[in-house]
Amino acid sequence: MMTQQSETNNGPIVAAMLAAGIGSFVLGLMICLAQGSKAIAGMLNFYDPVGPLSGKTIVALVVWLVAWGVLASKWKDQSADFGKMYNVTLILVGLGLLGSFPLFFDLFGH
């Protein structure tokens, strides 16, 4: 038997959107951390031909998937403030993009 969901139940949608922002932020953060620390860059070197980029993207991907799963589970039957979460997502994506620009991450150079 299927139950009809409320039209205002946007939790899973907001969870997917916010998780994308979190994943973007984590990628930018990993880039800056790897640039600022040889030890962190070494820990993120999961595959030698690619170097630390392999770890940066894998960590960001895992964080994105975990965030999406946790948020979707938490908000599966709820409605979230779409406008507020949209703005938070935009800020996180913006910070992630900032962290990926050489003029910015070079400030943390080792």
VENUR-V376985 format. One record per helix or strand of 2 or more residues. SS is the DSSP state (H for helix, E for strand). FROM is the first residue (numbers start at 1). LEN is the number of residues. If there is no record, write none. Layout:
SS;FROM;LEN + SS;FROM;LEN
This chain:
H;11;26 + H;38;6 + H;52;23 + H;82;18 + H;102;7
